[in-house]
Amino acid sequence: MAGVLDSVNQRTQLVGQNRLELLLFRLEGDQIYGINVFKVKEVLQCPKLTQMPHSNSVVRGVAHIRGGTIPILDLSRATGNRAIDHIEDKFVIIAEYNMKSQGFLVKGVERIININWEDVQPPPKGTGHDHFLTAVTKYEDKLVEIIDVEKILAEVSPMNENISEGIITEDATSRAVSMQVLIVDDSKIARKQIQKTLEQVGFTVVALNDGREALDHLLALVAEGVHPAKRYPFIISDIEMPEMDGYTLTSEIRAHPELKDLHILLHTSLSGVFNKAMVQKVGANDFLAKFQPDMLAQLVIERITNLGGELPASEGEA
């Protein structure tokens, strides 16, 4: 384990190259799982846990780490398998999702691999456990399953999905009802959360699963003679997605003359410490950490207010 994460902070050069690095780990059994290195803060042997009364059965307790108290979730139990036993000699992956730190109890941590998002695919249907997976890939002829952590966190500690009173105005709703928004996210729970927020404002939502699907959709509109920036006042895209990530999607959009005017909001559970620089590098308009319904609503309302109710004209139009 020594040194396995020594170079995590130097990995930002992957941005825009449609690549990612996965930290591989095991739960109970031989199946290999992966988590994006960008979400990992550290890996350590399971510390002493304090039991929390009335907590979800997935939460094995809390640990006091670096001056903070962090919940420790049993990923094996969370995915419908038996709980990890003899936890004192197991490992905890400390990761940051949705601006909070959590610890994921795992049986063992193996290595970091560097792969192309094009080699990451949506989970196969009908496997019986695809409901908790967000993607799968292969490494050395072995299947690697990528868990939908956002779904697990939403089940363990449901988030408020309602927009606070006073944020949505009648003017915003009157503008939004005539507009469509494209959202792109491979997590079912994330799509549901974003869609609910946008529909509360008044938008009609078109939801797609990954960057490749979104780019194909936008190019199809161009082929039909439709200017995408007129169809969509903005696009809300996740960053981590199979086949094509949000950074690469943004770069492809900015490089295409018929797409480059699209307004892109990258909306992700990745840690925010480096994302402002990444947003500028690939040319996105803004970045928002998941999941903040009030902030998301404020951003989209500000966007349509700045448009003055009109979508931007395509190049060469008055």
N, C-alpha and C positions, 0 to 999 in steps of 0.2 A: 504493500500500500504506500510505502514511503515514496514521496515524490510524484504520485500518480496525478496530482492536480497542480504541480508546480508551475506549469505554463498556461494555465487557464486564462490569465489576464492578457496573454499575448496572442489570443486566437481570433481577434477581431478582423484579421485579414481575410477571413472566410466570407465576410459580408459581401453580397453581390455576386458571389461565385457559385451560388446554389449548392453550397456544401454545408455540412454540419459535422459536429463531433459528438459522439454518444459515449457516455459512461455506461459500460455493460455491468449488469449485476444479476444475481439469482435470488429467487424466493425459495419456497419449499418445492423441491422437484428439480428437474434438469433444464427446464425452459430458461432461455436467456432473455433478459429485458434490457431496455436502454432508456436513458434520460439525457436530454440535451445538456452538454457540459456548461453552456452559458447559464443554466439555471442552478448549477451546483456551487455552493459556497465552500463546503468542505466535506470530507468523509472521515468519520472517526468510529472507534469501537463503541458499542452501545454503552452510554453512561448509565448511572443509576437513575431509575425512573421513579417519579412520585405518582401514585395512582390518583385519579380524579374521580370522585363520586358522581354518578349519574351521567358520565360521559359516554359518547358513542363507543360501541364495542371495538371499532377499528382503532381508536386511540388507546394505545397501551400505557400512556402516562405522559407526564411532562418532564423535561430535563432542563437543568439550569446550566446554560452554556454561555460563556463569555459575557456574563453579567445579565443575560436575558433568559426568559422562560419560554421554551419551545415545545409545542405538542409533538409527540412521536407517534406516527401512524404506521400500523402494520400493513404493508402493501399486499402481503399474501392474503390476509383476511379481507382486505378491501376489494380484492378481485375474486372473491368467492371461494378461496381455498382455505385450508386449515391454518390456524395461527402459527407464526414462527415460534419455536420453542428454544429453551436454553439461550435466552437473548443476551446473556452476559458476554458470550463470545461471538455475537453477531455484530453487524455494522449498521450505522445510521448515516444516511445521505442527507446533509442539511442543504435544503434548496429554497429558493425564493420564488413564490408564486403570488400573484395578485398583491404585491407590495408587502407580503408577510412571509416570515420564515417558518418552515415546517421541517420536521425530521421524518424521513422515511426509513422504517426498519426493514432491512433486507438480510438475507442469509449470508451473502458474500458479494464482494465487489471485485471485478476482474481487470478490465483494461479500458482504455479510451481508443475508439476507432474513428477514423476520418472517412466519411462517405459522401456521395452525391445525393442530393434530395431526389434526383430522378430515379434512384434505386430504392427509394422509400415509397411504398404503395399503401393505399387504404386497406384496412383489414378485410380478409376474405369473408364473405357472407356465409352464414350457416355453420360457423365453427363452434357455436354454443357459448363462446365467451368473447365474441367480437364487440359486445356492448361496452366493455371497459377499455377497449383498445382504440387508439387514434390512428395507428399506422403499424406496418410491419416492414422488415427488410431482411436481408440475408448477409451473414458474415461467415466466411470459411464454410459455406454450405450448411450453416445452421440458421434457423429462423430466429430473428430478434423481434420481440414484440415491444411496441412503444405504448405505454399505458396512458389513457386519457386522464391525467392527474386532475384536470379541472372538473371532470365529472365526479371523481372521488371526493374532492374537496367540497363540491356543492352538496353531495349527499351527507358528508360528515358534519359540515357546518354551512347550511344554506345561507346564501347571500340575499340581501334585500334587492329586489329587481325593480322596485317602484321609484319613480322620479318624485323628488320632494315637491311639496306644494309651492307654487309661486314661480317655478322655473319655466313651465310651459305657458306661454301667453296665447291669447286668441289670435294675435297677428301671426305668431309662429305656426300655429295650427292651420290657419288659412293659407299660408304659403306652402306648408308641407304636404297638404292633401293632394296637391297636383304633381308631386314629385316622387320619383322612384330612387331608391338607394341600393347600391350593390354591396353586399357584405360577403366576405370570403374568409372561411374558417373551417378547419377540419374537425374541430370539436363540436359535437352535437349540442352539448350544454352551452358552449360559448355562442353558437349561432342562435340558440333559443333566447339567451340573455340579451344579446344585441338587438335581435328582432323585436323583442318585447319593448325595449327602450325606445326604438325608433317608431314603433307603431303607437306608443303612447303620445309621441309628438304629433303623429298624423301621417307619417310616410308610408308608402307601399314598399315592401322589401323584396328584393331578389337575392336569394341566398345560394352561394356556390361553395364547394368543398375544398378547393385548393387553387393555387396560383395558375397552374396549367389550364384548368377548366375556366378560370376567369379570363385569362388572356385569349383563349379560343373564343369565348363568348364575345369579348370586345372586338376581336378581329372579324367575327361573323357579322356584327353590327356594321362595321366599316364596309364589308363586302355588300351589304344590303343598302348602302348609301346613307346609313344613319350615323350622325356624329355622336360618339359616345359621351362627350362632355355635355351635349344637349340632353341626352337621355338621363344621365346621372349627375346630379350636382356634386356628389362626392362618392368615393369608394372607401369602405372600411375594411381593411385587410389584416388578418393575423400575420405573424412572421413565420412561425414554425408550421410548415405544411408539407405533405408528401408531394413528390413530383416537381413542384416549383414553390420555393418559399416566397414570403412577402417582399423581402429585399430584392430578389431577382425579378419578381413581378413588377415592382416599381421601376427598376432599371429598364426592363423591356418596354414598359409604357412610356417612359421618358424618351426612349430612343426611337419611338414610332411617331411620324409626323401627324398622324390622325388621332393619336391617343395622348400625346404629350401634355395637353391642356387639362387632363383629368386631375381633380383634386383628390389627393390620397392621404388618408389617415391610417397610420399603422397602429394597430390595437393589439397589445400582446401582454402575456403574463411574464415575459422575460424581464429580468432585472433592469431597472432604468438607469443604472450607473453609466452605461456607455451608449444608450440608445439615441441620445440627442446627436451625437457625432455620426451614428449610423444613418439616421434620418437624413442628415445633410449630405452624406456621401452618396446615397442612392437617389436623392431628389424627392423624397416624400414631403408633403406639406406640414405634417404634424405627427405627433406620437402621443399615445395615451396608454397608460398601464391599465390592464384589466383588474377588476371589473368595477367601474365607478359610474353607475347610471346617471347621477347628477352631472358629473363632468362631461360624460359623453353627450348628454342632452344639451348642455350649454355649448359645446363645440359645434354640434350640428345646427343648432339654432343660430349661433353667430355666423355660421357659414351661409345659411340661406338668407339671413338678414343683410349680410354684406352683398349678396347677389341682387338685392332689391327686388326679389321675386322673379328675376329673369335669369335663365341659365346663360353662361358665357357663349357668345357667338363663335361659330367655328371660323377658322382662319379664312379671311377673304370675304366674310359676311359683314354686313353693317350692324 
